[in-house]
Amino acid sequence: MNSATSDFLNLSRWVAAFLVVFGHVYNISMDDYRNVVDPSLPLRAAHYFAGFGHMAVIVFFVISGFLIGGQTILNTTLKSFSMIDYLIHRFSRIYTVFIPALIVSFLIDRLGIQYFNETGIYTHPDPSFYSNSFGTNMAKHLSFNVFVGNLMQLQTIIVSSLGSNGPLWSLANEWWYYVLFGFCMLAYRSGLMLTRVIAGGAIMATISVLPLNISLWLVVWGIGAGVALLDRCWAGRPFFTGAAVMVGCLIAARWIDSRGMNTGVATQLALDLTVALGYSAAVVCAKNLKDRRKLGSLHRALASFSYTLYLVHFPAIVFLAAFMKDVLDIGFERPPSVATMIYAGALLAMLYGYAWIFAACTEAHTSAVRSRLTLAVPALLRRVNSVVHRNAFSKPSFTN
């Protein structure tokens, strides 16, 4: 992967994260768009871009498949695949931020429910702002069982997302894609037939128990892995061509979504595949970008905490909105006005500051956590193997 593609991926990561956060800030800041009689051009633009949040998550899946799936395949052509190393890298990347995010989100929701719930934002939220297939009362999603279920990446599978943190649905998808891909690589690269059979059985068992909206969307993640392989062997087209395809696909998907035509799993999957393929066209042509180094450092800096921003922003939005309403008497879901724009801008600024600080304490230390696990896990496994071997082959002693 050359530097132009890397810069484009960094740009994509922080823009996708921004679109997700912007959509949520818009929904809690603005009154229902359908109630506006004559919306201004800025409001029309804000409403339009607020609708790209789900598509941004699809872009994240493609990027994940590209960076994790594709690069793992390419790297293992030069060396053997180690499931232990693979899982250490994935665990450190996800859980270095995820565990602190779960704890802090739980505490924030508890504080909000206890002290700042006069409007009922936690217990009776507006469906246009917060939805959850397990029920919209956020207070019911803060039990110990739900916390452990989220820790095990079972949100939307067995339990709800923790508290108000509905965006965690996509993390469960991504984690199980990592697991399935690891088993696929083990089945493909292992020289032992027994290992291949076990890995294949694990793949079938995992897919069979996952919900349809997770297992089917593995195709989207797989597209990203395929693009990484295509990127290695195809020179691509000028970036303008790939970008035009991407923009066309995004606009088409947004148009269909805005008209409520995406009812049903098949239609939603078709739309998401359109977004994934459109974005993939831009990725495979990104290597042909010119003057690529001008903003590379900025994109890298903004992308460096995009994962953290995604994980922690929603509980913070709810808490800030509830706090400002109950303590400062500054309401949310406001009619469109300059004051509402300032309110939304202030929310965005506070969220980005909060996420940047959170990332400095967590995500920035991912490499250090990975290094420690790389040393500790093999040593632990050797220790366990030694104990098992000793117990299995030690001679039993008999006493009269």
N, C-alpha and C positions, 0 to 999 in steps of 0.2 A: 504494500500500500504506500503510494507516494504522498508527499506532503500536501499536495492539492486536495486529494481525496480526504486526508485526515482533517484538513481545515474545513472542508465542506461538512464532514460528519460532526465536527464540533459546533459549527454554525447550526446544523440541523438539531442537535441535542438541546442547545439552549433556547432556540426558537420554539421547538416543540414543547419544552417545559413552560416557556412563557405563555404559549397559547392555552395550555391547560389551566394555568393559574389565572390568566386573564379572563377566561371563560367563567371561572368560579367567582372571581371578584365582580365581574359584570353582573352575574345572576343575583348576587346578594346586595349589590349597590343600587341597581336600577329596578324601578317598578316594571311590571309586565309590559313588554314591548307592544303587545296587542292592545293595550289601553291607551297608547299614544296616538292621537288623532293625526297630527302632521309632524312626523319625526324629521329632525334636521339631518343634514348630510353627515356630520360627525357621529350622531346617534345611529344612523343607518350603518355606517362603517363599523362602529363598535359592536353592534348587534351581529353583523355579518361575520366578523373575525372571532367573536365569542363562540360561534358554532363550529370551530375547527378543533375543539378540545379532544374529541374522540379520535379524529383522524391523526392528531398529534401522537396519541398513544400507539396507533398502528405504525407510525413512523419509528417510534421507539422499538417496537418489536422487530422491524426490519433491520434497524441499526444493531440491535442485539444479535440477531442471526448472522449479520455480516461480520461483526467483531468477534463473537464467540464461536459460532458454528463454523463459519467459513475459514477464519484464521486457524482454528483448531485442526480442521481437515488439512489445510496447507502445511501446518507445522508438523503434523504427524506423518507427512510423506518423507520427512527427514529423520524422524525418530519414532520410537514406539509410543503408543498411547498409554498414559498412566491415569487410571480412574481416580487414584488417591490425589495426585497433583491437580487434576482437573477439578475435583470437588473442593479442594483447599482453596483454589483460586476463586471459584464461584461463591463459596461460603464467605470468604473474607470480603469479597466485593459487595455482597448483599447484606450480610449481617453486621458488619462494622457500623453501618448506619441504621439498619433496621431495628436492632434490639434497643438502642437508645431512643429511636423514634417512637417505638411502641410504648416505652415507659413514659416518655414525656407527653405523648399524645393522651395516654390514659390519665395522667395527672391534670393536664389542661382541661380535659373534658369533665373530670370530677369537680374541679374548681368552678368551671363555668356553670355546671348544673346546680352546684351548691349555692353560688352567690350571684350569678348573673343570668337567671333564666326567667325573668319576669315576662318577657315577650313570648316564652314558650319555644324559642328557637331550637332548643335541644330536644324537647319532648313532643312538640307539634310543629316541625319545620314546614315551610312552604315546599310542596312537591317539586316545584320548578327549580328549587335550589338544592334540595337533598332528596335522594331516593335510594331505597335499599330493599331488595327483594325479601329480606328477613324482617322488614318493618321499619318505619321511619322514626320511631322513638329511639333516639340515640342512647338514652339512659339505659335501655334494655340490652345494649350491646357492650357493656363494660364489665361483664362477669369474669371470674378467673378462667372459666372454661373457654370463653371467647378469646381471652388473651393468649392462652396456651395454643388454641387452634390457629390463631394468626401467627404465632411463633413457629408453628409447624407448617406454615403456608397452606392452611386448609380453609382460609377465608373464601367465601362464596361456594365452597364445596360441602363443608359440614357446618361451619359457623359463619356468622356475618363478619364483615370487616369490623375492626375494633372501634367502638364508639362512633365518632363522627367521621372517621378516616375512610370514607368510601372509596377513594382512589386506590386503596390497597388491593382492589380486585385484580388489577393488572400485574401486580407483583407475584400473586399466586400463579397466574398464567406463565409468567416468565420463569419462575423457579422450576415448575414442572417441565417446561421446555428444556431447561438445562439438564434436568434429570433424564428425560427421554433421550436427549441427544447424547449424553454420556453413555447410556446403555447401547445406543446405536453404534457409537464409536468402539465400544468394548466388543460388540458382536462382530464388527467389521475387521478390527485390527488384531483381535486375540488369535493366537495360534492354537489354542486348545478348543476342541469341539465342545467339551462340556461347558466351558465358559461362554461360548457362543449360544448354546442352547439356553443356559440360564439367563443370559442377557436378553435374548429374544423373548423368553417367557415373561421377564420383567417388563419389557416394552408392552406386550399384549395386555398384561394384567393392569398396568398403569393406565393405559388408554381406555380400557374397559370400565374403570371405576371413575375416571374423570368426567365431569359434566361435558355435554356436547359443545358448549360455548368456550371450553378450554381446548379440548382435543382437536376440534375442527380448525381452530385458529393457529394450530401448530404449522399449518401450511404457510401462513403469513410469515412466521419466524423462519421457516425453511427457505422462503424466497430470499431472505437476507443472506443466508448461508450460500445459496446458489449464486447470488450476485457476486460474492467474494471470489468464487471460483471463476466466474465469467470475467471478472475484472482482471484476473491474472493472465488470461489468454486472449482477450479481445481489446483492441485499441480504443474502441468506443467511437462515438461521434463527437462533434463539437459540443461543448457544454450547453450552449444555447438550445440545441436540439433536445437534449435530455431535460433541461429545465422547462422547456415549452410543453413537453409531454407531461411532466409532473404537475405543472400549473393547470393544464387542461383536465387532468384526472381529478385534482383536488376541487376545482370549480364544479365539475360535473357531479361529484359526490356531494358537495355542499348544496347544490341546487336540488338534488333528489331528496336529501335529508330535510331541507327547509320546507318541503311540500308534504312531509309525512308519508312518503312512499316507501320507507325502509322498514316495513312491518314484516316480521318473520325472520327466522335464523338464516334462511337461504339468501334473502335479499340483503340482509346486513353483511353476510359473508362476501357476497358479490361486490358490494360497495367497498368493503375493507380490502379486498383483493385488488380492486381498481386503484385504490390509494397506494397500496404496497407496490404494485407494478409500476405505477407512475413515478413514485419516489425512487424506485430501483433504477429506472431509466436515467434519472439525474445522477445517482451515485456512480453508475458505471461510466458516465461521461465526465465526472468531476475531475478526473486526472488531467483533462485537457483545459482546465481553467488557466487563464492568464493572470498575471499580476497577483498571484495567490497569497503572497506573504504580507500584504499591506495590513490586513486586520487579523492575521493568524493568531497573534498573542491575545487579542481581545476575545476572539471566539473560544480559545482554549481556556481563558480565565472564567468566562461566563458558563462554559460547559462543565467546568471542574466541580461545580456544586449543583448541577441540574438534577441529579438523582436525589440528593438531599432535599432540594426544593420540592420535588414531586411528593416525597414521603411525608413531609412535615407541614405543608402549607394549609391543608384543609382544616384540621383542628384549630390552627392559629387563626384562620379567617373567621370561623364561628366564634371563637373566644373574643377576638378583637371587636367584632360586630356587636356581640352581646354586652361586652364591657362598655363600649362607647354609648350604647343605648341606655343601659341601666345606670351608669355613673355620670356620663357627660350629657345625656339626653340628646345624642346624635343618632337619629334613626337610620336603619338600613332599608333597602328596597324603596329608594326615594324616587320621586318624579324626576325626569331628566332636567338638569339645570347645570350651571357652572359649579354650584356648590356640590352637586352630586359627582361631578368629574373630579373635583378636588378630593372628595371623600374616597373615591375609587383609587385615585393616584396615591393618597396617603396609605391606604391599605396595601397597595402594591409595594410601595417603598418599605413599609414595615416588614412585610413578608420576605422581601429579598434580603433585608438586613438580618432578620432572624435566621433565615436559611443559610446565609453566608457564615454567620457565627457558629451555627450548629455544624456546618460542614467542616469548619476549621477544627472543631473538637472531635469529629468523627471521620468523615470521608477522607480528609487529608491524611489520615493515618492508616489507610487501607493497606498500603505497601508494607508498613511495619507489622501490622496484624498478620498479613500473608507470610511474611518472613518467619515470624514466630511459630505460626502453625506448620510451616514447612519443616521446621526443626522438631517441633513437639510431636506432631501426629505420627510420623514414621517411627520415632523413638518409642512412643506409646504402643504402637502396633507390634514392634519387636518385643517389647516387654510382655505384652499379652500373649504373643505367640510362644515366647520362652516358657511362660507359666503353664500354658496349655500343653506344650510339648513335654515339660517336666512331669506334669501330673498324669499324662497319658502313658508315659513309658517308664515311670518309676515302679520298682518292684514292691508289691504289697507285703507288709510285714505281718507275721502271725505270732500271736502269743498264746502260750498254754494256760 
